[in-house]
Amino acid sequence: MPEFEASYALLAFWGIVGYLLGSIPFGMIIARTLGLGNLRQIGSGNIGATNVLRTGNKVAALATLLLDGAKGAVAVLLARAATGEDAAQLAGLMAFVGHCFPIWLSFRGGKGVATFLGVFLGLAWPVGVACCLTWAFSAAATRISSMAAIYAAALSTIWIIFLGFSEMFILGVILTLLLFFRHAANIRRLRTGTEPKIGQP
């Protein structure tokens, strides 16, 4: 963990900013704007890029992926520039929490994969790139988005240590556990062999 040098008030402020940024449901906004329907009634009912892809609109899915990742990175970069590393890590954590449990959607959000990757790209780009590549290779090999996310999360703390960013280790463990929690249903389906592949309903 970084040294906590900012005041509690500043840390609370950046925690709230991170949460509110993370809570922006870009998937829902894009789907409605493009007339793709209500994501809650499509596929898994999730608000993330994987479910947007089930509408058949790859551009909308890519835009959702990039924007969901960007809100994690932006929260980190703003907090770091204005306050410091302690605020940056807290803002990143809360951006992830905001995506998973957004106040605007009765705390029923997404799985947080893109935001997870965005937070790491903002905090330490080598770790973020390693996690993105882990996800990409796993997705290409398995064709299962949730499996790729689990691999990326599971290896994230290894990348943190291997690449020399040990001050992020505790945050990495917390984010990994939260992502596993959000994928509990996916893990059950993976065990039974019923988890859909990328692009399937």
C-alpha positions in Angstrom: 0.0 0.0 0.0 1.2 3.6 -0.6 1.7 5.9 2.4 -1.5 7.7 3.3 -0.5 11.3 3.1 -3.7 13.0 2.1 -6.3 14.0 4.6 -9.4 11.9 5.2 -11.5 14.6 3.6 -9.5 14.5 0.4 -9.5 10.7 0.4 -13.3 10.6 0.9 -13.7 13.2 -1.9 -11.7 11.1 -4.4 -13.5 7.9 -3.3 -16.8 9.6 -4.1 -15.5 10.9 -7.4 -14.2 7.5 -8.3 -17.5 5.8 -7.4 -19.6 8.3 -9.4 -17.3 8.0 -12.5 -17.5 4.2 -12.2 -21.3 4.3 -11.8 -21.8 5.8 -15.3 -23.6 2.9 -17.2 -22.0 3.5 -20.6 -23.4 0.2 -22.0 -27.0 1.1 -21.2 -26.5 4.7 -22.5 -24.9 3.5 -25.8 -27.5 0.7 -26.3 -30.4 3.1 -25.8 -28.9 5.9 -27.9 -28.3 3.5 -30.8 -31.8 1.9 -30.4 -30.3 -1.5 -29.6 -32.9 -2.2 -26.8 -32.8 -2.6 -23.1 -29.7 -4.5 -22.1 -31.5 -5.9 -19.0 -33.7 -7.8 -21.5 -30.9 -9.1 -23.7 -28.6 -12.1 -23.1 -27.3 -12.1 -19.6 -29.0 -8.8 -18.7 -25.5 -7.4 -17.9 -24.6 -3.8 -18.8 -21.1 -4.5 -20.0 -19.4 -4.9 -23.4 -19.9 -8.6 -23.7 -23.7 -8.3 -23.4 -23.7 -5.3 -25.7 -22.0 -7.5 -28.3 -25.0 -9.8 -28.1 -27.0 -7.1 -29.8 -24.9 -7.7 -32.9 -23.4 -4.3 -32.9 -19.6 -4.7 -32.6 -18.9 -0.9 -32.7 -21.3 -0.4 -29.7 -19.6 -3.2 -27.8 -16.1 -1.8 -28.5 -17.2 1.7 -27.4 -18.6 0.2 -24.2 -15.4 -1.6 -23.6 -13.3 1.5 -24.1 -15.5 3.8 -22.1 -15.9 1.4 -19.2 -12.1 1.0 -19.1 -11.6 4.8 -19.4 -13.7 5.6 -16.4 -11.4 3.5 -14.2 -8.2 5.1 -15.7 -9.6 8.6 -15.6 -10.6 8.3 -11.9 -7.0 7.1 -11.1 -5.3 9.8 -13.2 -7.4 12.7 -11.9 -6.9 11.7 -8.2 -3.1 11.1 -8.7 -2.6 14.5 -10.4 -4.6 16.4 -7.8 -3.7 14.6 -4.6 -1.3 11.6 -4.8 -0.9 7.9 -5.1 -3.0 7.1 -2.0 -6.0 8.9 -3.5 -5.4 7.3 -6.9 -5.6 3.8 -5.5 -8.8 4.6 -3.6 -10.4 6.3 -6.6 -9.5 3.3 -8.8 -11.0 0.9 -6.2 -14.2 2.9 -5.9 -14.5 3.3 -9.7 -14.6 -0.5 -9.9 -17.1 -0.7 -7.1 -19.2 2.0 -8.8 -19.3 0.0 -12.0 -20.4 -3.2 -10.2 -22.8 -1.5 -7.9 -24.0 1.8 -9.5 -26.4 4.0 -7.6 -28.3 4.9 -10.8 -29.2 1.2 -11.4 -30.3 0.2 -7.9 -26.7 -1.1 -7.3 -27.2 -3.7 -10.1 -24.2 -3.1 -12.4 -21.7 -5.0 -14.5 -19.0 -7.5 -13.8 -16.3 -4.8 -13.9 -13.7 -6.4 -16.2 -13.1 -3.4 -18.4 -13.0 -1.1 -15.4 -10.6 -3.5 -13.7 -8.3 -3.3 -16.6 -8.6 0.5 -16.9 -7.7 1.0 -13.2 -4.5 -1.0 -13.7 -3.6 0.9 -16.9 -4.0 4.1 -15.0 -2.1 3.0 -11.9 0.8 1.2 -13.6 0.6 0.8 -17.3 2.9 -2.2 -17.5 0.6 -4.1 -15.2 -2.4 -3.0 -17.1 -0.9 -4.0 -20.4 0.1 -7.4 -18.9 -3.5 -7.9 -17.7 -5.0 -6.9 -21.0 -2.7 -9.3 -22.9 -3.6 -12.1 -20.4 -7.3 -11.4 -21.1 -6.8 -11.2 -24.9 -4.8 -14.5 -25.1 -7.2 -16.3 -22.8 -10.3 -15.0 -24.7 -8.7 -16.1 -28.0 -7.9 -19.5 -26.6 -11.1 -20.3 -24.8 -13.6 -18.0 -26.6 -15.2 -17.5 -23.2 -15.1 -13.9 -21.9 -15.6 -14.8 -18.2 -12.8 -17.3 -18.3 -10.5 -14.7 -19.8 -11.5 -12.3 -17.0 -10.8 -14.8 -14.3 -7.4 -15.6 -15.8 -6.5 -11.9 -16.0 -7.6 -11.2 -12.4 -5.9 -14.3 -11.1 -2.6 -13.3 -12.7 -2.8 -9.6 -11.9 -1.2 -9.8 -8.5 1.6 -11.9 -10.0 2.2 -9.2 -12.6 2.1 -6.6 -9.9 5.0 -8.3 -8.0 6.9 -9.4 -11.1 6.9 -5.9 -12.7 7.9 -4.2 -9.5 4.7 -2.4 -8.3 4.4 -4.1 -4.9 2.7 -1.0 -3.4 -0.4 -2.0 -5.4 -0.4 -5.6 -4.1 -3.2 -5.2 -1.5 -5.4 -3.2 -4.0 -4.8 -6.0 -6.5 -5.9 -8.6 -4.1 -9.0 -6.7 -3.2 -9.9 -6.1 -6.9 -9.3 -9.7 -7.8 -11.5 -11.0 -5.0 -14.3 -8.5 -5.9 -14.1 -9.6 -9.6 -14.2 -13.3 -8.6 -17.3 -12.4 -6.5 -19.0 -10.7 -9.4 -18.3 -13.8 -11.5 -19.6 -16.3 -9.0 -22.5 -17.4 -11.4 -20.1 -17.6 -14.3 -17.7 -19.8 -12.3 -20.6 -22.2 -11.5 -21.5 -22.4 -15.2 -17.9 -22.9 -16.2 -17.8 -25.9 -13.8 -20.9 -27.4 -15.4 -19.8 -26.6 -19.0 -22.8 -24.3 -19.7 -21.0 -20.9 -19.9 -21.7 -19.3 -23.3 -18.9 -18.4 -25.6 -18.2 -14.9 -26.9 -21.0 -13.8 -29.3 -23.4 -16.5 -28.1 -26.7 -15.5 -26.5 
